[in-house]
């Protein structure tokens, strides 16, 4: 039977190792991971070229206690050393250096060998003969992998019984060549440049391989599927004429809430709904005029004709640094800098909210934010653009319901229809309130929406745990196959 | 958004009109009452947090009745009033109180459930978890007015709290009752606690914590006393408007409470209508429709508003006292949109010509990713939030300032990463059972602190791990990458963790250090549980592109 290229290399290497080898040596010789040795040896064994045998090797290794003894000395050795200078020692004195278990082991050994013993009446340990303990040197040899004399080997069981060493069993695969492959003569293993240049190829035959055998696995460089989905979404928005924007992850509450007309005691502004941060100075990164306008809007509606929230607005609360909890903060920052219509902006980025982490909730996730601002823009345009965008994402049906967000009015939420999962709530939208646009210096209407894009990514990628979007599983990433869309 | 539970039978009882279940189910979402679940007679609804008037079945019944063309009218008050005296001792603790009386009402068990639910939802929203406003409802016949609102030392407060059978003092109530444990934070630092009691010294409640057992409302209760205490006068007034108008939907009449402060007298409930001037152009411009004044009156009526006057193209709209969410004319525009029905507003794709464009950094990102893919690296993404030990201790990196969460939910996510290298080592540590070689990269944002300000930068990091990896293996990747973007780099020795001394370098471009490359020290590998060597590099894209 023909052999594959890697099988021939395997046999050649085995021959160079004298026709018999363990898997480790063979792996080094071939410069292949040990894991790739096993499948090939199995194939070659089936084809009758080699036999394999599992070899079980016994050795000893030191336990934690054994390692301690190696450093400090065995208890009997430590007592023996003290006795050498003073013949007898008070037991109480020894207790300062050795614990009870160690003393018991040492006295046991002293009694057994007759080297020292305890005098019950005086409570002293008395040296009987000078014969140094030997187990220390055996322990040292074992730790360094040296071979033991037969005398020493006899003492192994004693060390094991005392829990200083333990038996270690290692398995290894021994591979033996029993049938070489038969090359048709004269043979070459691999066609090389030398053979072609020298013309030698005319005189030789090139042996066939088993071309149906599995080759070694290669892992290709691949993009992350979740990011690929997000790129696809960006492509759609670009094609619809939107300009990308970004903003800070660490925001003042001012940009995350106050400017969005969220009252300072709004339920979404508590520590249960935002990540407050330390290490960053509390600063409102905005001109004083804007800050005062926002303060007035909250307190009495300012010049917008609104009643406002009617409370004393606090600059201190507004300057607290938090992790951005909504990408709407990016939209308002963008509007503040870009006041000339028409404006079409999107932001696809991370937001952070405390939550119980489970398959549906993560404290860090992506939001897709979009705004359109121009004279004459209205709710019908909002419904139109969302319908069109959902269509581009592959959802043919979308429905709208009235909703509530502090910064939009009218407020809308939308559901898209998935063929298997039914109606899925996927976004919040609305017309920015005058209390939001006026202080920014925007005098035209702005429609805005925010998609829970991770939910759509999960549907698209066929996963049911949001944490898998940031998977740590390399196997999954390697096996993730691209799907080539029909169009 | 608050979730509430109502009974269809109870709803129909309050509705007092002939209406099918199907019609009810159809109209609820049009009024922003999202149906979550229907089990038998009970419906679970998600209400938007602005509509306090929909936090119980009474208000929802009223909304449906008006939607189908019925008018709502505020009942006339009963003559007379009861007196409530406010002592100045509450000024620094919980200064404001409002009250109302409702007489001749019949309450079944569901009615009590609904009133409790309304109270709880208002507490959680407008009441800021009872801090700003907290409501008490009592059986008036168990109380002898006038009523007194004053503050006492907790040891001097003694009554049986609602749901308990023994007399407790103020401290016991905070420490032993469920409500005390939940809401005690609001008053626990005060020297004195607020107390509401009557002319016979019968305690009504210790706001904002708990009522007394002795004044409890039962199905035998015929007359109610309601109070709201709080820190914001406007809030407690509007909350009282909602409660009184809701309870009156079940029958009965209301009577005023005169609240005597040291130097003022307030008669509550105020039950004031709000007047808003609405321009025809605001409606048509916002909704992209063209409707006339007659239609607008009809649509506003459907949502419970009255048109008082029309002059030129301006409509003077009167909204009932329970509509505490109307701040601006735009809120009336939303009501008109809801009355029309969103399905009747035709979507239209805006015909605005704009040029779509990516941020420059998104374009750079695409180029760099392509190069890394070309070199056989698998892209990975890790969370920006990280454990501090992964960023600092395990890779033996120096102590430094991070953007750190005050309220993390898990130690896995407590700081924002300021570099990617430790995250890649962590990634590799989860995959030690996977075939090698492993070649991974991440391109992403990091946040670091500079002089107390959080700064964003974009980093690229890549790692190779295999049975053996040399410095050259990873250095070659760096050289190839920069060659591919036409940049000439050089290397300068770098002898710091997490690398092996003598096997790491700074990447230098135009005399500036833009990154590091090297072989990870075995001490670090062991910290991450890695048994295969790792060659890694990380560079700061912002330092040479943006």
Interface residues (C-beta under 8 A of the other chain):
Chain A: X33 X35 X217 X219 X220 X221 X222 X223 X224 X226 X227 X231 X234 X237 X238 X239 X240 X241 X242 X243 X244 X245 X246 X248 X249 X250 X265 X267 X270 X271 X275 X276 X277 X278 X279 X280 X281 X283 X301 X304 X305 X306 X307 X308 X309 X310 X311 X321 X323 X342 X343 X344 X350 X352 X354 X355 X356 X357 X363 X364 X372 X374 X376 X377 X378 X379 X380 X381 X383 X384 X385 X386 X387 X388 X399 X400 X401 X402 X403 X404 X409 X410 X411 X412 X431 X433 X434 X435 X445 X469 X470 X472 X473 X474 X475 X477 X478
Chain B: X1 X29 X30 X32 X34 X48 X49 X50 X51 X124 X125 X128 X129 X131 X132 X232 X234 X277 X285 X286 X287 X288 X289 X326 X327 X328 X329 X330 X331 X333 X334 X337 X338 X342 X343 X345 X346 X347 X348 X349 X350 X352 X353 X354 X355 X356 X357 X358 X359 X361 X362 X366 X369 X372 X373 X374 X375 X376 X377 X378 X379 X380 X381 X382 X383 X384 X385 X401 X402 X403 X404 X405 X406 X407 X408 X409 X410 X413 X416 X426 X427 X430 X431 X434 X435 X436 X437 X438 X439 X440 X445 X447 X449 X452 X453 X454 X456 X467
